[in-house]
């Protein structure tokens, strides 16, 4: 275990924004984690779990508490009843794990390639992209229960997974320590369920393609949108998609079309609801890629990403985010919800 004091959290986030943490503690295993968490709780100290920092917006004043980073990253596969069960420590790199899964022929997460961050963070918001969600392959989530000071296990049905959410998001009671996935063994990925990806692969929706080819294609698509962390790409200094795709009813969908004078890209979300492309709403509300041109702005590659170009503050970013949110609401009557977790700040 290693502890630092008054450490800037900007260096622990992909946005490169945010003030200092009072304490930053690096833990190597579950035992150290339990001790740090229990000690913080006993002292009434606020706690922040840090993964890869790719889905985090930290306020300029920082975090007046203890930030904790888990270093444990072991990957343990086991074959059971014809399936591959893989337990992965929370501190493991998500994309490194996806790369291994593709290489090993563990089918089901290949379309989630190129996503930054740690494995432990993925169940919280039910990370998803290109037609896959991490909940598709999760069997169990392991966590430390801060109320009972005991370790707990949650089977998939107990995780309350939903679009960009779960029982763990917004609930500080549980600290995720590991995730168990279950995979089919196959060189082919799961059936393609996303039009952009199927077109790029040259296959029909519902068909399968080699997992390695899916991974390569997804990374290329993400790179073209500035959604792959790359020190040479200033458009990747972001928290990924800043807003979620809103889910609306048919009446609201019709009103959006009338207001825009064009039909928005939408997807059936079940129960008479439709998921609408937030990037389309943002652009049709008058916000353009690459603007404004100051220290923060909308990515030149994707309207959903807000980028930090250097010399800015978290408040600068939030001012822009508020303008986008309010502009979309004024134009379409739809309120965009923030996707990253806000710490020490609010929209």
C-alpha positions as CSV (number, residue, x, y, z in Angstrom):
1,X,0.0,0.0,0.0
2,X,1.3,3.5,-0.9
3,X,-0.1,6.9,0.1
4,X,0.3,10.3,-1.3
5,X,-1.1,13.6,-0.1
6,X,-2.5,16.6,-2.0
7,X,-2.1,15.0,-5.3
8,X,-3.7,16.5,-8.4
9,X,-6.5,14.3,-9.7
10,X,-6.1,15.9,-13.2
11,X,-3.4,13.4,-13.9
12,X,-5.7,10.5,-12.9
13,X,-8.4,11.5,-15.4
14,X,-8.5,11.4,-19.2
15,X,-9.8,15.0,-19.3
16,X,-6.7,16.2,-17.5
17,X,-8.9,18.4,-15.3
18,X,-9.6,18.6,-11.5
19,X,-8.1,19.8,-8.3
20,X,-6.2,17.7,-5.7
21,X,-7.2,14.9,-3.5
22,X,-6.5,15.2,0.2
23,X,-5.1,11.7,0.1
24,X,-4.5,9.2,-2.7
25,X,-4.0,5.6,-1.6
26,X,-2.8,2.8,-3.9
27,X,-3.9,-0.7,-2.7
28,X,-2.5,-4.0,-4.0
29,X,-5.2,-6.5,-2.9
30,X,-8.6,-6.9,-1.3
31,X,-7.3,-7.0,2.2
32,X,-5.6,-3.6,1.9
33,X,-8.7,-2.2,0.2
34,X,-10.9,-3.4,3.1
35,X,-8.5,-1.8,5.6
36,X,-8.4,1.5,3.8
37,X,-12.2,1.7,3.3
38,X,-13.0,0.7,6.8
39,X,-10.5,3.2,8.2
40,X,-12.0,6.0,6.1
41,X,-15.5,5.1,7.1
42,X,-14.6,4.9,10.8
43,X,-13.2,8.5,10.5
44,X,-16.1,9.8,8.5
45,X,-13.8,10.5,5.6
46,X,-15.2,10.8,2.1
47,X,-13.9,8.2,-0.3
48,X,-13.5,8.1,-4.1
49,X,-12.7,5.0,-6.1
50,X,-10.4,5.7,-9.0
51,X,-10.1,3.5,-12.1
52,X,-8.7,4.7,-15.3
53,X,-10.4,8.1,-14.9
54,X,-12.0,7.9,-18.3
55,X,-15.6,8.5,-17.0
56,X,-14.8,11.1,-14.3
57,X,-15.2,14.8,-14.1
58,X,-13.5,16.3,-11.0
59,X,-14.3,19.8,-9.8
60,X,-11.6,22.4,-9.6
61,X,-11.5,22.4,-5.8
62,X,-10.6,18.7,-5.9
63,X,-11.7,16.0,-3.5
64,X,-11.5,16.6,0.3
65,X,-11.2,12.9,1.2
66,X,-9.3,9.8,0.3
67,X,-9.1,8.6,-3.4
68,X,-8.3,4.9,-3.7
69,X,-6.8,3.1,-6.7
70,X,-6.8,-0.7,-6.9
71,X,-3.7,-2.2,-8.5
72,X,-4.8,-5.8,-8.4
73,X,-5.2,-7.0,-12.1
74,X,-5.2,-10.8,-12.1
75,X,-7.2,-12.6,-14.8
76,X,-8.3,-16.1,-13.8
77,X,-10.1,-18.3,-16.4
78,X,-11.9,-21.6,-15.6
79,X,-13.9,-23.9,-17.9
80,X,-17.3,-24.9,-16.5
81,X,-20.0,-26.8,-18.4
82,X,-18.7,-25.9,-21.8
83,X,-18.4,-22.2,-20.9
84,X,-15.3,-20.1,-20.0
85,X,-15.7,-18.3,-16.7
86,X,-13.2,-15.5,-16.1
87,X,-12.7,-13.7,-12.9
88,X,-10.9,-10.4,-13.4
89,X,-9.6,-8.1,-10.6
90,X,-11.0,-4.6,-10.6
91,X,-7.7,-2.9,-11.3
92,X,-7.1,-4.6,-14.7
93,X,-7.1,-2.5,-17.8
94,X,-10.4,-3.0,-19.6
95,X,-9.0,-2.9,-23.1
96,X,-6.1,-5.1,-22.3
97,X,-8.7,-7.7,-21.0
98,X,-10.7,-7.4,-24.2
99,X,-7.6,-7.9,-26.2
100,X,-6.9,-11.1,-24.3
101,X,-10.5,-12.3,-24.6
102,X,-10.3,-11.9,-28.4
103,X,-6.9,-13.6,-28.5
104,X,-8.2,-16.5,-26.3
105,X,-11.4,-17.0,-28.3
106,X,-13.7,-15.7,-25.5
107,X,-16.6,-14.4,-27.5
108,X,-18.8,-11.5,-26.4
109,X,-16.8,-8.3,-25.6
110,X,-15.0,-7.7,-28.9
111,X,-17.3,-4.7,-29.8
112,X,-16.3,-3.1,-26.5
113,X,-12.7,-2.7,-27.7
114,X,-10.8,0.6,-27.3
115,X,-12.8,1.7,-24.3
116,X,-10.4,3.2,-21.7
117,X,-10.6,2.5,-18.0
118,X,-10.5,-0.4,-15.6
119,X,-12.6,-3.6,-15.4
120,X,-14.0,-2.6,-12.0
121,X,-15.6,0.5,-13.4
122,X,-17.5,-1.3,-16.2
123,X,-20.4,-2.8,-14.3
124,X,-21.2,0.6,-12.6
125,X,-22.5,2.2,-15.7
126,X,-23.0,-1.0,-17.7
127,X,-20.5,0.1,-20.3
128,X,-21.7,-0.4,-23.8
129,X,-20.8,0.4,-27.5
130,X,-21.6,-0.9,-30.9
131,X,-24.5,-3.1,-29.9
132,X,-22.8,-4.8,-26.9
133,X,-23.1,-4.1,-23.2
134,X,-20.8,-5.4,-20.6
135,X,-23.8,-6.9,-18.8
136,X,-24.2,-9.3,-21.7
137,X,-21.3,-11.4,-20.4
138,X,-21.2,-10.6,-16.7
139,X,-22.0,-13.6,-14.4
140,X,-21.1,-12.1,-11.0
141,X,-19.8,-8.9,-9.5
142,X,-17.7,-9.1,-6.3
143,X,-17.6,-6.1,-3.9
144,X,-16.8,-4.9,-0.4
145,X,-19.9,-3.9,1.5
146,X,-19.1,-0.8,3.5
147,X,-22.2,-1.2,5.7
148,X,-21.4,-4.7,6.9
149,X,-17.6,-4.5,6.4
150,X,-17.8,-7.9,4.6
151,X,-17.2,-9.0,1.0
152,X,-20.3,-9.7,-1.1
153,X,-21.2,-11.3,-4.4
154,X,-23.9,-10.3,-6.8
155,X,-25.2,-12.5,-9.5
156,X,-26.1,-10.8,-12.8
157,X,-29.8,-10.7,-12.0
158,X,-29.0,-8.9,-8.7
159,X,-27.0,-6.1,-10.4
160,X,-30.1,-4.2,-11.8
161,X,-28.3,-3.5,-15.1
162,X,-29.9,-0.9,-17.3
163,X,-28.9,1.5,-20.0
164,X,-25.7,3.1,-18.6
165,X,-26.5,2.1,-15.1
166,X,-26.7,-0.5,-12.4
167,X,-27.3,-0.9,-8.7
168,X,-23.7,0.2,-8.2
169,X,-23.8,3.6,-9.9
170,X,-24.7,6.3,-7.4
171,X,-24.5,3.9,-4.5
172,X,-21.3,4.3,-2.5
173,X,-22.2,1.3,-0.3
174,X,-20.3,-1.2,-2.5
175,X,-16.7,-1.1,-3.7
176,X,-16.3,-3.4,-6.7
177,X,-13.2,-5.7,-6.3
178,X,-13.6,-8.1,-9.2
179,X,-15.9,-9.1,-12.0
180,X,-16.7,-12.6,-13.3
181,X,-17.5,-13.0,-17.0
182,X,-18.9,-16.0,-18.8
183,X,-18.0,-16.6,-22.5
184,X,-18.6,-19.0,-25.3
185,X,-15.4,-20.2,-26.9
186,X,-15.4,-19.2,-30.6
187,X,-13.2,-17.3,-33.0
188,X,-16.4,-15.5,-34.0
189,X,-17.8,-12.5,-32.1
190,X,-21.3,-12.2,-30.9
191,X,-24.0,-11.5,-33.5
192,X,-23.6,-7.9,-34.8
193,X,-26.4,-5.6,-33.6
194,X,-25.3,-2.2,-34.7
195,X,-25.8,-0.8,-38.1
196,X,-22.6,1.3,-38.3
197,X,-20.5,-1.7,-37.3
198,X,-22.3,-4.2,-39.6
199,X,-21.7,-1.8,-42.6
200,X,-18.0,-1.3,-41.7
201,X,-17.6,-5.1,-41.5
202,X,-19.7,-5.8,-44.6
203,X,-22.1,-8.2,-42.9
204,X,-25.8,-8.1,-42.2
205,X,-27.2,-7.3,-38.8
206,X,-27.5,-10.4,-36.8
207,X,-24.6,-12.1,-38.6
208,X,-21.3,-13.0,-37.0
209,X,-17.7,-12.0,-38.0
210,X,-14.3,-13.0,-36.7
211,X,-13.8,-11.4,-33.3
212,X,-10.3,-10.1,-34.2
213,X,-11.8,-8.3,-37.2
214,X,-14.5,-6.8,-35.1
215,X,-12.0,-5.6,-32.6
216,X,-9.8,-4.0,-35.3
217,X,-12.9,-2.4,-36.9
218,X,-14.3,-1.0,-33.7
219,X,-11.0,0.5,-32.7
220,X,-10.7,2.2,-36.2
221,X,-14.3,3.5,-35.8
222,X,-13.6,4.8,-32.3
223,X,-10.3,6.4,-33.4
224,X,-12.1,8.3,-36.1
225,X,-14.3,9.8,-33.4
226,X,-11.5,10.6,-31.0
227,X,-12.7,7.9,-28.7
228,X,-9.4,6.1,-28.3
229,X,-7.0,7.5,-25.8
230,X,-4.0,8.6,-27.8
231,X,-1.3,11.1,-26.6
232,X,-0.9,12.2,-30.3
233,X,-4.6,13.0,-30.7
234,X,-5.8,16.1,-28.8
235,X,-9.4,15.1,-29.6
236,X,-9.0,12.2,-27.2
237,X,-8.5,14.4,-24.2
238,X,-12.1,13.9,-23.1
239,X,-14.4,11.7,-20.9
240,X,-15.8,10.0,-23.9
241,X,-19.5,10.5,-24.5
242,X,-20.4,13.4,-22.2
243,X,-24.2,12.9,-22.6
244,X,-26.3,9.7,-22.8
245,X,-28.6,9.0,-25.7
246,X,-32.1,10.0,-24.3
247,X,-34.9,7.5,-24.3
248,X,-38.2,9.1,-25.4
249,X,-41.8,8.0,-26.2
250,X,-43.3,8.1,-29.7
251,X,-45.0,11.5,-29.1
252,X,-41.7,13.2,-28.1
253,X,-39.9,11.5,-31.1
254,X,-42.5,13.0,-33.4
255,X,-42.0,16.5,-31.8
256,X,-38.3,16.2,-32.3
257,X,-38.8,15.5,-36.0
258,X,-41.1,18.5,-36.4
259,X,-38.7,20.8,-34.6
260,X,-35.7,19.7,-36.6
261,X,-37.4,19.3,-39.9
262,X,-35.7,16.0,-40.2
263,X,-36.0,12.5,-38.8
264,X,-33.6,11.8,-36.0
265,X,-31.6,8.5,-35.8
266,X,-33.5,6.4,-33.3
267,X,-33.5,2.8,-32.1
268,X,-36.3,0.7,-30.5
269,X,-35.8,0.7,-26.7
270,X,-38.8,-1.5,-26.0
271,X,-42.2,-0.7,-24.3
272,X,-43.0,1.9,-26.9
273,X,-39.8,3.9,-26.2
274,X,-37.0,5.0,-28.6
275,X,-33.4,5.7,-28.0
276,X,-32.4,8.9,-29.9
277,X,-28.9,9.8,-30.9
278,X,-27.7,12.6,-28.6
279,X,-25.0,13.7,-31.0
280,X,-27.7,14.4,-33.6
281,X,-29.7,16.4,-31.2
282,X,-26.7,18.4,-30.2
283,X,-25.8,19.3,-33.7
284,X,-29.3,20.1,-34.8
285,X,-29.6,22.4,-31.8
286,X,-26.9,24.5,-33.3
287,X,-23.7,23.1,-31.6
288,X,-21.0,22.3,-34.1
289,X,-18.0,20.0,-33.9
290,X,-14.8,21.8,-33.1
291,X,-16.5,24.8,-31.5
292,X,-15.8,26.9,-29.5
293,X,-12.1,27.1,-30.2
294,X,-10.9,27.9,-26.7
295,X,-9.4,25.8,-23.9
296,X,-12.5,23.5,-24.0
297,X,-14.8,22.7,-26.8
298,X,-16.8,20.1,-28.7
299,X,-14.6,17.5,-30.3
300,X,-13.8,18.0,-34.0
301,X,-14.6,14.3,-34.5
302,X,-17.7,13.7,-32.4
303,X,-20.4,16.0,-31.1
304,X,-20.9,13.9,-27.9
305,X,-17.3,14.4,-26.7
306,X,-16.2,17.5,-24.9
307,X,-12.5,18.0,-25.1
308,X,-9.9,19.9,-23.0
309,X,-7.4,21.5,-25.2
310,X,-5.2,22.7,-22.4
311,X,-5.2,25.6,-19.9
312,X,-8.8,25.1,-19.1
313,X,-10.8,24.4,-15.9
314,X,-13.5,22.0,-15.0
315,X,-15.9,25.0,-14.7
316,X,-15.0,26.0,-18.2
317,X,-16.1,22.5,-19.3
318,X,-19.3,22.6,-17.3
319,X,-20.3,26.0,-18.7
320,X,-20.1,24.5,-22.2
321,X,-22.0,21.4,-21.1
322,X,-24.8,23.5,-19.5
323,X,-25.1,25.5,-22.7
324,X,-25.5,22.3,-24.7
325,X,-27.9,20.7,-22.3
326,X,-30.1,23.9,-22.2
327,X,-29.9,24.4,-25.9
328,X,-31.1,20.9,-26.7
329,X,-33.9,21.3,-24.1
330,X,-35.0,24.6,-25.6
331,X,-35.0,23.2,-29.2
332,X,-36.5,19.8,-28.6
333,X,-37.9,19.6,-25.0
334,X,-35.5,16.8,-24.2
335,X,-33.1,16.9,-21.2
336,X,-29.8,15.3,-21.8
337,X,-28.3,13.4,-18.9
338,X,-24.6,13.4,-18.1
339,X,-22.8,10.1,-18.7
340,X,-19.6,10.6,-16.7
341,X,-19.6,10.8,-12.9
342,X,-19.3,14.3,-11.5
343,X,-17.1,14.7,-8.3
344,X,-17.1,17.9,-6.4
345,X,-19.1,19.7,-9.2
346,X,-22.5,19.7,-10.7
347,X,-24.2,20.5,-14.0
